[in-house]
Amino acid sequence: MRIYSLLTGRGNNTLKDKNILTVLGKPLLQYTAIAAKESKLINGFYVSSDDDKILNAAEQVGYTKIKRPSEIATPTSKHFDVIIHALEIINEREGFEPDILIVQLANTVTVKTKWIDDCINEIIRNPEISALVPTIINQDHHPYRMKKLDENGFLKPYFDFQGQKISTNRQELPRNYILCHNFWVLNVSKSVYSKEGDQPWAFMGSNVKPYVIDQAFDVHDLEDLKRSEKWIEENLLSQITEEA
């Protein structure tokens, strides 16, 4: 199968240049980039950004640049449009579209090569899967425990439980899978071009499977950079040592 990786990140963030801020001697985005590069399953590597500094930092570790148009590089731009644009460019350059696309987000270090490979192999084994994505299980923030305001300013449930009694004990609720924003593995024909994808990430298709991990987080502020350093030290020490 043709398996490609697409690293995505834009400039003009609230935390200036966050995707290329130095974390233990490397630009932030290079951690997820290197995790994918170490996979033996991925055939090609692209990076999509409107920011030359991001493009250059990814190119340093073997990613081919895709300059993102300004109209899909705003704070309100959707990942779907970025993915479609990148697939068009890859098709022009390679002469085909990937069968599997790993979408990597540039503002996180919480990625392991094994996670990527496990997700790819699961789709290869079961091509009916439209996407396989890292998730964490979190019962504290279960949707059954969340509320919204009604027109009178009172807290009301999001769901119509139709007379059901819902336990206040988190362990008695159905498992709650929270989608991580570190990488997503897409079975392109059954996800990106599907008309039946589940909202809000419709581009993942309707047969999305979870890959459960212990922890993942994005970088939005300087405190997140400190968390990233700690995670790297606890999880990626061997990688750092080899490349020092």
LOMAR-622182 format. One line per 4 residues: number of its first residue (from 0); their letters; for each residue x, y, z of C-alpha. Coordinates in steps of 0.2 Angstrom, whole numbers, plus 5000, padded with zeros to 4 digits. Each point is the difference from the previous one (the first is absolute). Layout:
REM LOMAR-622182
NUM = A = X Y Z | ...
***
This chain:
REM LOMAR-622182
0 = MRIY = 5000 5000 5000 | 5005 5018 4997 | 5002 5007 5017 | 5005 5018 5003
4 = SLLT = 5002 5012 5014 | 4994 5018 5000 | 5006 5012 5014 | 4988 5015 5002
8 = GRGN = 5004 5016 5009 | 4997 5019 4997 | 5008 5016 5005 | 4991 5014 5009
12 = NTLK = 4997 4991 5016 | 4996 5008 5017 | 5016 4993 5007 | 5012 5007 4987
16 = DKNI = 5009 4987 4989 | 4994 4987 5012 | 5002 4986 4987 | 5019 5003 4999
20 = LTVL = 5004 5005 5018 | 5015 4991 5006 | 4996 4985 5011 | 5016 4991 5007
24 = GKPL = 5010 5006 4985 | 4988 4997 4986 | 4985 5009 4992 | 4984 4994 5008
28 = LQYT = 4993 4993 4983 | 5015 4990 4997 | 4995 4987 5014 | 4985 4995 4991
32 = AIAA = 5009 5001 4983 | 5014 4988 5006 | 4987 4988 5007 | 4993 4998 4983
36 = KESK = 5016 4999 4991 | 5006 4986 5011 | 4985 4989 4994 | 5005 4987 4987
40 = LING = 4982 5001 4993 | 4999 5017 4994 | 5005 5004 4982 | 5000 5019 4999
44 = FYVS = 5000 5015 5011 | 4992 5017 4997 | 4998 5016 5010 | 4986 5013 4997
48 = SDDD = 5002 5017 5007 | 4998 5019 4996 | 5016 5003 5010 | 5017 4998 4993
52 = KILN = 5008 4997 5017 | 4989 4985 5002 | 5003 4994 4983 | 5019 5001 5002
56 = AAEQ = 5000 4992 5017 | 4990 4985 4993 | 5011 5000 4984 | 5015 4998 5012
60 = VGYT = 4994 4982 5005 | 4995 4995 4982 | 4983 5007 4997 | 4995 5007 4983
64 = KIKR = 4992 5018 5001 | 4982 5004 4995 | 4997 5019 5001 | 4983 5002 5007
68 = PSEI = 4989 5014 4992 | 4995 5014 5012 | 4982 4997 4998 | 5002 4983 5009
72 = ATPT = 5013 5006 5013 | 4989 5010 5011 | 4995 4997 5019 | 4983 4994 4993
76 = SKHF = 5006 4989 4986 | 4995 4982 5000 | 5011 4985 5000 | 4990 4992 4986
80 = DVII = 5005 5014 4988 | 5018 4999 5004 | 4999 4981 4997 | 4991 5002 4983
84 = HALE = 5013 5013 4995 | 5015 4989 5005 | 4992 4984 4991 | 4999 5010 4984
88 = IINE = 5018 5006 5001 | 5006 4982 5004 | 4990 4994 4985 | 5008 5012 4989
92 = REGF = 5018 4996 5006 | 4998 4981 5002 | 4987 4996 4987 | 4989 4992 5013
96 = EPDI = 4991 5003 5016 | 5005 4990 5016 | 4989 4985 5005 | 5004 5005 5019
100 = LIVQ = 5004 5017 5006 | 5007 5004 5017 | 4996 5017 5005 | 5012 5007 5013
104 = LANT = 4997 5016 5010 | 5015 5010 5002 | 4997 5007 5018 | 5002 4984 5010
108 = VTVK = 5015 4988 5005 | 4988 4986 5006 | 5003 4988 4985 | 5009 4984 5000
112 = TKWI = 5005 4990 4984 | 4992 4984 5007 | 4983 5009 5002 | 5001 5006 4982
116 = DDCI = 5005 4982 4994 | 4986 4992 5010 | 4987 5011 4993 | 5006 4997 4982
120 = NEII = 5001 4981 5002 | 4982 5000 5007 | 4993 5008 4985 | 5010 4989 4988
124 = RNPE = 4993 4985 5009 | 4982 5007 5000 | 4998 5012 4985 | 4982 5003 5005
128 = ISAL = 5007 5012 5013 | 4998 5018 4994 | 5012 5007 5013 | 5010 4995 5015
132 = VPTI = 5004 5013 5013 | 5008 5001 5017 | 4988 5003 5014 | 5001 5001 5019
136 = INQD = 4986 4993 5011 | 4994 5013 5012 | 4984 4997 5011 | 5002 5016 5010
140 = HHPY = 4995 5010 4984 | 4987 4988 4994 | 4987 5009 4989 | 4986 4993 5011
144 = RMKK = 5007 5011 5014 | 5001 5016 4989 | 4987 5013 5000 | 4994 5015 4989
148 = LDEN = 4990 5016 5004 | 4982 5001 4995 | 4992 5016 4995 | 4997 5004 5018
152 = GFLK = 5018 4998 5005 | 4997 4983 5009 | 5012 4985 4998 | 4992 4986 4989
156 = PYFD = 5007 4984 4993 | 5005 4999 4982 | 4991 4984 4998 | 4981 4995 5001
160 = FQGQ = 5002 4985 5011 | 4981 4996 4998 | 4997 4996 5018 | 5016 4989 5002
164 = KIST = 5009 5001 5017 | 5018 5005 4997 | 5012 4995 5013 | 5011 5013 5009
168 = NRQE = 5014 4987 5001 | 5012 5003 4986 | 5005 4981 5000 | 4982 4995 4996
172 = LPRN = 4999 5011 4984 | 5005 4994 4983 | 5018 5002 4996 | 5004 5018 4994
176 = YILC = 5013 5001 4987 | 5008 5018 4997 | 5008 5002 4983 | 5018 5006 5001
180 = HNFW = 5008 5013 4989 | 5017 4993 4997 | 4997 4989 4984 | 4986 4992 4990
184 = VLNV = 5002 4985 4988 | 4988 5002 4986 | 4994 4986 4988 | 4999 5014 4986
188 = SKSV = 4986 4992 4989 | 4989 4996 5015 | 5003 5016 5010 | 5005 5016 4991
192 = YSKE = 4988 4997 4986 | 4986 4992 5010 | 4983 5009 5000 | 4995 4991 5016
196 = GDQP = 5014 5005 5012 | 4995 5004 5018 | 5000 5018 5006 | 5010 5010 5004
200 = WAFM = 5014 4990 4992 | 4991 4995 4985 | 5016 4997 4990 | 5003 4985 5011
204 = GSNV = 4986 4991 4993 | 4987 4989 5009 | 5010 4985 5005 | 5013 5008 5012
208 = KPYV = 5009 4989 5013 | 5009 5006 5015 | 5018 4996 5004 | 5001 5003 5019
212 = IDQA = 5015 5008 5008 | 5004 5007 5017 | 5003 5018 4996 | 5000 5013 4986
216 = FDVH = 5000 5019 5001 | 5003 5015 4988 | 5011 5015 5003 | 4991 5016 5002
220 = DLED = 5010 5009 5013 | 5017 5000 5009 | 4994 4988 5013 | 4996 4988 4987
224 = LKRS = 5018 5001 4994 | 5006 4994 5017 | 4988 4986 5000 | 5007 4995 4983
228 = EKWI = 5017 5000 5007 | 4995 4988 5014 | 4991 4989 4988 | 5015 4998 4988
232 = EENL = 5011 4997 5015 | 4988 4986 5006 | 4996 4992 4983 | 5013 5005 4987
236 = LSQI = 5017 4999 5008 | 5006 4987 4989 | 4996 5010 4985 | 5009 5015 5007
240 = TEEA = 5015 4990 5004 | 5002 4993 4983 | 4999 5016 4991 | 5011 5010 5012
***
